[in-house]
């Protein structure tokens, strides 16, 4: 099958104590390991060892990890990435705690993507034997799992070609300069599964992170998260609102270091044969913020 999902986001933070307060007590992630200046977290409905890594010293993205279904998928992706012109390095089991061997791809957008086939299985917080619907004692928002990320690149169309060629992704939604087939791409939302998007790319500086997101169930949970962000004095960028693009419900907010997070619910089921939804620049504000139909300055300018 190839890529199953985004397995982890590894980001830098300026103050680990503040970051731990945010990710553990406001978002409700479970700390599973702390060593060598890094803290590892998982959501309550994730079964692998970790999905978020915080590293003290700076701000912004270190790398993303993508999990594949079969060990042979790694060799296939390595060959495809090299044929696309990317530098690829092998990584050994244990370089990332509890993560198998794999490869490290230096992408055309100057991001680092790691591809691996297994993590230590530690199980969800409700188990698999007659499980309850959710843990009784959730903390804060109680996010169940990481969902997707948005990055920036100078050449969006080139990154779409890379993700299609190397990961087998397909576009679900796209922002283009026109409806013409050969129009320039301003943004692309891509996946390899029924998930509406695993990774989105918008035009901007090389190697930057716009946000990484956590999944929630519905509007009620999104609104509840916004209430908790207000209680904890989390800096909210926008929301609660709805996207036109993906139809998702959202709140964007910042961790104490300035990395943008999102809680995301809804969307629709993606299929490779579904026609791509195309948005043009004159409707971009409606595509991003469906209700207000207006972009705020920080949403387009603040990157880490």
JOZI-V670547 format. One record per helix or strand. SS is the DSSP state (alpha for helix, beta for strand). FROM is the first residue (numbers start at 1). LEN is the number of residues. Records with the same first field share a line. If there is no record, write none. Layout:
SS: FROM-LEN, FROM-LEN
This chain:
beta: 3-11, 30-6, 38-5, 48-1, 52-5, 60-9, 87-5, 99-1, 102-5, 112-5, 119-1, 121-1, 145-9, 170-7, 185-7, 199-5, 208-8, 235-8, 248-7, 260-7, 277-4
alpha: 16-11, 71-13, 156-12, 219-13, 281-8, 297-5
